[in-house]
Amino acid sequence: MKGTQILTAAALPAMLAACVQVSAPEKPIEINLNINIRQEVVVRLQQDVRDLIKENPGVF
């Protein structure tokens, strides 16, 4: 029984070892930066309006 366990223990790493190949892709890597900047613009406009109201309270 021990001989079988030793053989199994010795063969296990060989069975688990895999061939790993690293190669460059055929197409270039494309990173799509589709970013929505609307929120930043709205926040800036809201801050500008607050400042305008503070500077001219009688107009509004």
N, C-alpha and C positions, 0 to 999 in steps of 0.2 A: 504493500500500500504506500509506503514512504517513497519508493522509487517512482511511482506514478505521480505523486504529488510534486516531487522534485522536477520531473520532466514537464509537468503542466506549468509549474512556476517558471521554468526556464523558457518555455515556448510562449507563454502569455505575452511578454513584452514584444516578442517578434511578431505576434499576431496583431497587436495593437498599434505597432509602428505603421504609419501611413506615409505614402509618398506625397509630398507637398510640392506643387509647382507654382511658381510666381512668374507671371508674364505681364507685359504691358497690354492694356486693352487696345483693340483695333481702332476704336473711335476715341476721340479726345473726351476727357471728362467734362461734362457740362454742368455748371451750377446755375440754377435758375434763381435769381434774386428778385422775385416778384413781390415787392414790399409795398404795403398800403401806407402812404404817408398822410392820408386825409385826417386822421385823428390829431396829428401834430399841428396841422394847419388850423383846424377848428379850435384847438386849445389856444394857439397864439392869437387868433382873432378874438376869442372870448376875453383874453387878458387885455388886449388892446381896447376893447369896448369898455371893460371895467375901468381902465385908466382914463379913458375919454370921459366917462360919466363922472368920475371923481374930480377931474379937472374942470368940467362944465356942468355942475349940478342943476343949474337953472334951465338949460336947454332941453333936458329930458324930463 
